[in-house]
């Protein structure tokens, strides 16, 4: 049980969306506070759902989770996943073309960011990305909640734990380990700030500069990477 849960948590820790949001938060003001809120959201979702399932729904959860993961792994779901992946790649390619095209800088200074953190896209509304860039604690927390229970890996983790004959304490401990390891990419810089703030600040500033000089490329790469991964994993299930 422990080795299987640990492997699943490593897979989740390398999720490009999780890494991308972490890098984005590191490049914005108040990185420590934002990272902590993001981590808190993920831990809240992951641990709360695990405790409810393992402590209160133990006898009912295993059959239901098996059906759920079977549905997610079905050929129909795989085709949908591939379609979403293709769409994401197309969006990334279009975004890349617009950013690099002459129209992207017409009428504006090319040295200025093309998407400012506080740009209003509709009356009184900001996009999700803009709220994250602007340091909205509520949106950062929601992003952590959303990533705290990745559908396939989280269901597989719960099935592995429920199917084992370990004690309740061991099962809860394994679920806690899964959530902690899954957010390693957030925990490492947070611990760095607490132990060696000066060195961590240098690293973060370097990352911030690297992201800033590539601010027109990073979104395209992140979206394209997620799309490519969806396509590959989806085709592997077809």
C-alpha positions in Angstrom: 0.0 0.0 0.0 2.6 2.5 1.0 4.8 2.1 -2.1 1.8 2.3 -4.4 0.5 5.4 -2.7 3.9 7.0 -2.7 4.4 6.4 -6.5 0.9 7.9 -7.2 1.8 11.0 -5.1 5.1 11.5 -7.2 3.1 11.4 -10.4 0.8 14.1 -9.0 3.7 16.2 -7.8 5.0 16.4 -11.4 1.7 17.7 -12.7 2.6 20.6 -15.1 -0.5 22.6 -14.0 0.6 22.4 -10.4 4.2 23.3 -11.2 3.0 26.1 -13.5 0.8 27.7 -10.8 3.6 27.4 -8.3 6.0 29.2 -10.6 3.4 31.9 -11.3 2.9 32.5 -7.6 6.6 32.6 -7.0 6.9 35.4 -9.5 4.2 37.5 -8.0 4.3 39.8 -4.9 3.9 38.1 -1.5 5.2 34.7 -2.7 5.3 33.1 0.8 1.7 34.1 1.6 0.4 33.0 -1.8 2.3 29.7 -1.6 1.0 29.0 1.9 -2.6 29.7 0.8 -2.2 27.5 -2.2 -0.8 24.7 -0.1 -3.5 25.2 2.5 -6.2 24.8 -0.1 -4.7 21.6 -1.4 -4.2 20.1 2.0 -7.7 21.0 3.0 -9.3 19.3 0.0 -7.0 16.3 0.1 -7.2 15.5 3.8 -10.9 16.4 4.3 -12.0 14.1 1.5 -9.7 11.3 2.6 -10.9 11.5 6.2 -14.6 11.5 5.2 -14.1 8.4 2.9 -11.8 6.4 5.2 -13.6 7.1 8.5 -17.3 7.4 7.5 -17.8 5.9 4.1 -15.4 3.0 4.3 -17.9 0.2 3.5 -19.6 2.1 0.7 -16.7 3.9 -0.9 -14.7 1.0 -2.4 -17.4 -0.3 -4.9 -18.3 3.3 -5.9 -14.7 4.3 -6.4 -14.1 1.2 -8.6 -17.0 2.2 -10.8 -15.8 5.8 -10.9 -12.2 4.9 -12.0 -13.6 2.4 -14.4 -15.7 5.1 -16.0 -12.8 7.5 -16.2 -10.6 4.9 -17.8 -13.3 3.8 -20.3 -12.6 4.3 -24.1 -15.3 7.0 -24.3 -13.6 9.0 -21.6 -10.3 8.5 -23.3 -11.6 9.9 -26.6 -12.9 12.9 -24.7 -9.5 13.4 -23.0 -7.8 13.2 -26.4 -10.2 15.8 -27.8 -9.6 18.1 -24.9 -5.8 17.7 -25.3 -6.0 18.5 -29.1 -8.1 21.6 -28.2 -5.6 22.7 -25.6 -2.7 22.3 -28.1 -4.6 24.3 -30.7 -5.3 27.1 -28.2 -1.6 27.1 -27.2 -0.5 27.4 -30.8 -2.9 30.2 -31.5 -1.8 32.0 -28.3 1.8 31.6 -29.4 1.1 33.0 -32.8 -0.7 36.0 -31.4 2.0 36.7 -28.9 4.8 36.5 -31.5 2.8 38.2 -34.3 3.2 41.9 -35.1 -0.4 42.5 -34.2 0.4 41.7 -30.6 2.4 44.8 -30.1 0.7 47.2 -32.5 -0.3 50.4 -30.8 1.6 49.6 -27.7 5.2 49.5 -26.4 6.6 46.0 -27.1 8.5 46.1 -23.8 5.4 46.4 -21.8 3.5 43.3 -20.5 0.8 42.4 -22.9 -1.5 41.1 -20.1 -1.3 43.2 -17.0 -2.3 41.5 -13.7 -5.2 43.9 -13.1 -6.6 44.2 -16.6 -10.4 44.1 -16.4 -11.8 41.7 -19.0 -15.5 42.4 -18.2 -17.2 44.9 -15.9 -16.1 44.0 -12.4 -14.6 40.7 -13.5 -11.1 39.3 -13.9 -10.0 36.1 -15.5 -8.7 33.2 -13.4 -5.2 33.7 -14.6 -5.4 37.5 -13.9 -6.7 36.8 -10.4 -3.8 34.4 -9.7 -1.3 36.9 -11.1 -2.9 39.7 -9.1 -2.4 37.7 -5.9 -6.1 37.1 -5.1 -5.9 34.9 -1.9 -9.4 33.6 -2.5 -8.5 32.4 -6.1 -5.2 31.0 -4.9 -7.0 29.0 -2.2 -9.6 27.8 -4.8 -6.8 26.7 -7.1 -5.3 24.7 -4.2 -8.7 23.1 -3.5 -9.1 22.2 -7.2 -5.7 20.5 -7.4 -5.9 18.8 -4.0 -7.9 15.8 -5.4 -6.7 15.0 -9.0 -9.4 12.7 -10.4 -7.6 9.6 -11.6 -4.6 9.5 -9.2 -6.7 10.4 -6.1 -9.3 7.8 -6.9 -6.6 5.2 -7.5 -5.0 6.2 -4.1 -8.2 5.8 -2.3 -8.9 2.4 -3.9 -5.4 1.2 -3.0 -5.8 2.2 0.6 -9.4 0.9 1.0 -8.4 -2.4 -0.6 -5.6 -2.9 1.8 -6.1 -4.5 5.2 -4.1 -1.9 7.0 -5.4 -0.3 10.2 -7.5 2.9 10.1 -4.5 4.8 11.4 -2.2 3.4 8.7 -4.8 4.2 6.0 -5.2 7.8 7.2 -1.4 8.1 7.4 -1.0 6.9 3.8 -3.6 9.4 2.6 -1.8 12.2 4.5 1.5 11.2 2.9 -0.1 11.3 -0.6 -1.3 14.8 -0.1 2.0 16.0 1.4 4.2 14.5 -1.3 1.8 15.7 -4.0 2.5 19.3 -2.9 6.3 18.9 -2.7 6.7 21.6 -5.4 5.0 24.1 -3.0 6.5 22.8 0.2 10.2 23.0 -0.9 10.2 26.8 -1.5 8.1 27.4 1.6 10.6 25.5 3.8 13.4 27.3 2.0 12.0 30.7 3.0 11.8 29.5 6.6 15.3 28.0 6.8 17.4 30.0 4.3 15.4 33.0 3.3 18.3 34.9 1.6 19.3 32.0 -0.7 15.7 31.2 -1.4 15.0 34.9 -2.3 17.9 34.8 -4.8 16.6 31.7 -6.4 13.1 33.1 -6.6 14.3 36.4 -8.0 16.2 34.5 -10.7 13.1 32.5 -11.5 11.0 35.6 -11.5 13.4 37.3 -14.0 13.4 34.1 -16.1 9.6 34.0 -16.2 9.3 37.7 -16.9 11.7 37.6 -19.9 9.6 34.7 -21.3 6.2 36.0 -20.2 4.8 35.7 -23.7 6.0 32.1 -24.1 5.3 30.5 -20.7 1.5 30.4 -21.0 1.7 28.8 -24.4 4.2 26.2 -23.2 2.1 25.4 -20.1 -1.2 25.0 -22.0 0.5 23.1 -24.8 2.3 20.7 -22.4 -1.0 20.0 -20.5 -2.7 19.3 -23.9 0.1 17.0 -25.1 0.0 15.1 -21.8 -3.8 14.7 -22.1 -3.4 13.5 -25.6 -0.7 10.9 -24.8 -2.5 9.5 -21.7 -5.8 9.5 -23.5 -4.4 7.6 -26.5 -2.8 5.1 -24.2 -6.3 4.2 -22.9 -7.9 3.9 -26.3 
